Amino acid sequence: MRLSGKKAIVIGAGQTPGETIGNGRATAILFAREGAQVMCVDKRLQSAQDTVDMIVQEGGSAFAYECDITSEPANVALVQAALKKMGRIDILHNNVGIGAGDAPPHKLTEDAYDQIMLVNLKAMWLTCKHVIPVMREQQSGSIINISSAAAVSSGGITAYEISKAGVNKLTQSIAMTNAKYGVRCNVIMPGLMDTPMAIEGNVKARGISREEVRAMRDRIVPLRGKMGTGWDVAYGALYLASDEANFVTGAVLPIDGGHAAKVG
């Protein structure tokens, strides 16, 4: 019960259909297992509701909320709905990201660049922007943003890499401007993970089997030659959300099997 009595918002609590569990769903489930009431937010309401159903089946407390976080009015409404239902916001977990249409700089289209930056970076800033005043008033709160090892490595996915590097810097800016109010902000950089979005996206883009995608990605991971899972990210988020991390803010936590250390 490391989050007993806490009120949490998990953005991106649904997931792409697939064989494994995504970072957002795993985090929402784990937060609930540890005693938090969880507002499961997703653009696809049914996917968020599926996560809620899993939580409720285990005896946890959660509810689904549909939101397009790229819209500022939608973020305002989200925070109002959270306060109406839960009374306070102790944890904000931002787990939204896309990479569709990305390419090397000389091939990337303006539309793809704009959409990736909107979803991955601007939308995350908007959500934080409207939760921060609540946490400042409470004089407490933990914000956890999900970045990527792509923030520090280069693989030809230009807009995604830029957006995730921006998430790291956004996190540090929030941490430093809100520390005196007791509001903490940290970022997790997942590496190669066996999540539905990663696997199914590669299957579709490359036209190869899931087994081939997994083998290709496993070979790149230094630690045991095996990708991580959504649960690995969730347990990192649990630590950062809990009072155990009471003196941790502005941290960039790689959960990547050594990928960032390999890059240097």
C-alpha positions in Angstrom: 0.0 0.0 0.0 2.7 2.4 -1.0 0.2 4.8 -2.5 -2.5 4.4 0.2 -5.1 7.2 0.0 -3.4 8.9 -3.0 -5.4 10.3 -5.9 -3.8 9.6 -9.3 -4.3 10.6 -12.9 -2.8 8.2 -15.5 -2.8 9.8 -19.0 -2.7 7.0 -21.6 -4.1 4.4 -19.4 -5.5 2.5 -22.3 -3.3 0.8 -24.9 -2.9 -0.5 -28.4 -4.4 -4.0 -28.8 -1.7 -6.6 -28.5 -0.3 -9.7 -26.8 1.4 -7.9 -23.9 0.7 -5.0 -21.5 1.5 -1.3 -22.2 3.3 1.1 -19.9 0.2 3.1 -19.1 -2.1 0.2 -18.3 0.5 -1.5 -16.2 1.1 1.7 -14.3 -2.6 2.3 -13.7 -3.1 -1.2 -12.4 0.0 -1.1 -10.2 -1.0 2.3 -8.7 -4.4 0.9 -7.8 -2.9 -2.3 -6.3 -0.8 0.0 -4.1 -3.8 1.8 -2.8 -4.4 4.8 -5.1 -7.7 5.8 -6.7 -6.9 6.1 -10.4 -8.4 8.3 -13.0 -7.7 6.3 -16.2 -7.5 8.8 -19.1 -7.3 7.9 -22.8 -8.5 9.3 -26.1 -10.2 5.9 -26.6 -12.7 5.6 -23.7 -13.3 1.9 -24.2 -9.6 1.2 -23.8 -9.5 3.2 -20.6 -12.6 1.4 -19.4 -10.9 -2.0 -20.1 -8.1 -0.9 -17.7 -10.7 0.2 -15.1 -12.4 -3.2 -15.4 -9.1 -5.0 -14.7 -8.5 -2.8 -11.6 -12.0 -3.2 -10.3 -11.8 -7.0 -10.7 -8.8 -6.9 -8.4 -10.7 -4.8 -5.8 -9.1 -1.5 -6.7 -10.7 1.9 -7.2 -10.6 3.5 -10.7 -12.8 5.3 -13.2 -12.4 6.0 -16.9 -12.3 9.4 -18.6 -12.1 10.3 -22.3 -9.8 13.1 -23.2 -7.8 14.4 -26.2 -5.0 16.0 -24.3 -3.8 18.0 -27.4 -6.7 20.4 -26.6 -6.2 23.0 -23.9 -9.9 23.2 -23.0 -10.0 19.4 -22.8 -7.1 19.6 -20.2 -9.0 22.2 -18.2 -12.1 20.0 -18.2 -9.9 16.9 -17.2 -8.6 18.6 -14.1 -12.0 19.9 -13.1 -13.4 16.3 -13.5 -10.5 14.9 -11.4 -11.1 17.4 -8.6 -14.9 16.8 -8.7 -14.5 13.0 -8.4 -11.4 12.7 -6.2 -11.1 16.0 -4.4 -7.3 16.4 -5.0 -4.6 15.3 -7.4 -1.5 13.7 -5.7 0.0 12.0 -8.8 0.0 12.9 -12.5 1.5 10.2 -14.8 2.0 11.3 -18.4 2.2 8.3 -20.8 1.3 9.5 -24.2 3.5 9.2 -27.3 3.3 8.6 -31.0 5.9 8.1 -33.8 3.8 7.5 -36.9 5.2 9.0 -40.1 8.6 9.8 -38.5 11.7 9.8 -40.7 15.2 11.1 -41.0 15.5 14.9 -41.3 15.6 15.0 -45.1 12.5 12.8 -45.5 10.4 14.0 -42.6 7.2 15.8 -43.6 6.0 19.0 -41.9 2.7 17.4 -41.1 4.3 14.4 -39.4 6.7 16.6 -37.5 3.9 18.9 -36.2 1.7 16.0 -35.2 4.4 14.1 -33.3 5.5 17.3 -31.5 1.9 18.2 -30.6 1.1 14.8 -29.1 4.4 14.0 -27.5 5.5 17.4 -26.1 2.9 20.2 -26.3 0.1 18.0 -25.0 2.2 16.9 -22.1 3.0 20.5 -21.2 -0.7 21.4 -21.4 -1.6 18.6 -19.0 1.1 19.6 -16.5 0.2 23.3 -16.9 -3.3 22.7 -15.6 -2.4 20.2 -12.8 0.5 22.2 -11.4 -1.8 25.0 -9.8 -3.7 22.3 -8.0 -0.5 20.7 -6.6 0.9 24.1 -5.7 -2.2 24.9 -3.6 -1.9 21.5 -2.0 1.9 22.1 -1.4 2.5 18.6 -2.6 2.3 16.4 -5.7 4.3 14.1 -8.0 4.4 14.4 -11.7 6.0 11.6 -13.7 6.6 12.0 -17.4 7.4 9.2 -19.8 10.2 10.1 -22.2 12.3 7.6 -24.1 15.9 6.4 -24.5 15.5 8.0 -28.0 16.0 11.4 -26.2 19.7 10.6 -25.9 20.2 8.2 -28.9 19.7 8.7 -32.6 18.0 6.2 -34.9 16.5 8.3 -37.7 13.2 9.0 -36.0 13.8 12.7 -35.9 10.6 14.2 -34.5 10.2 11.5 -31.9 13.8 12.0 -30.7 13.4 15.8 -30.5 10.0 15.5 -28.7 11.4 13.1 -26.1 14.5 15.3 -25.5 12.0 18.1 -25.0 10.1 16.0 -22.4 13.3 15.6 -20.4 13.9 19.4 -20.4 10.2 20.2 -19.7 10.4 17.9 -16.7 13.5 19.7 -15.3 11.9 23.0 -15.9 8.8 22.0 -14.0 10.9 20.5 -11.2 12.9 23.7 -10.7 10.0 26.1 -10.9 7.8 24.1 -8.5 10.3 22.7 -5.9 9.5 25.4 -3.3 5.9 24.4 -3.5 6.6 20.8 -2.7 5.7 19.6 -6.2 8.1 17.0 -7.6 8.6 16.2 -11.3 10.6 13.4 -12.7 11.0 11.6 -16.0 11.4 8.0 -17.0 13.3 7.0 -20.2 12.1 3.6 -21.3 14.4 1.7 -23.7 13.2 -1.1 -25.9 10.1 -2.5 -24.4 7.8 -5.4 -25.3 4.6 -3.4 -25.4 1.8 -3.6 -27.9 2.5 -0.2 -29.4 6.1 -1.0 -30.0 5.6 -4.5 -31.3 2.5 -4.0 -33.4 3.8 -0.7 -34.8 7.0 -2.5 -36.0 5.0 -5.4 -37.4 2.9 -3.0 -39.5 5.8 -0.8 -40.5 8.3 -3.5 -41.4 5.9 -6.2 -42.7 7.6 -8.9 -40.6 6.3 -11.3 -37.8 6.0 -10.5 -34.1 8.7 -13.1 -33.4 11.1 -11.4 -35.9 10.4 -8.0 -34.4 11.0 -9.3 -30.8 14.3 -11.0 -31.8 15.5 -7.9 -33.6 14.8 -5.7 -30.6 16.1 -8.2 -28.0 19.5 -8.3 -29.7 20.0 -4.6 -29.1 19.5 -4.7 -25.4 22.6 -5.0 -23.3 21.0 -6.5 -20.2 20.4 -10.2 -20.8 19.6 -9.5 -24.5 15.9 -9.1 -23.6 13.5 -6.2 -23.8 11.8 -4.8 -20.8 8.0 -4.9 -20.2 5.3 -2.4 -19.2 5.7 -3.6 -15.6 9.3 -2.5 -15.5 8.2 1.1 -16.3 5.3 0.8 -13.9 7.5 -0.1 -10.9 9.8 2.8 -11.7 6.8 5.1 -11.8 5.5 3.6 -8.5 8.8 4.6 -6.8 8.7 8.1 -8.1 5.0 8.5 -7.2 5.5 7.3 -3.7 6.7 9.1 -0.6 9.9 7.0 -0.8 11.0 9.5 -3.5 10.1 12.5 -1.4 13.6 14.0 -2.0 13.7 13.2 -5.7 12.9 15.8 -8.3 14.3 16.7 -11.7 15.6 13.2 -12.1 15.9 11.4 -15.4 15.5 7.6 -14.8 16.5 5.2 -17.6 14.6 2.0 -17.5 16.3 0.5 -20.5 18.5 -2.5 -19.8 21.6 -0.4 -20.1 20.7 1.2 -23.5 21.5 4.8 -22.3 24.8 3.7 -20.8 25.7 2.0 -24.0 25.1 5.2 -25.9 27.1 7.2 -23.4 
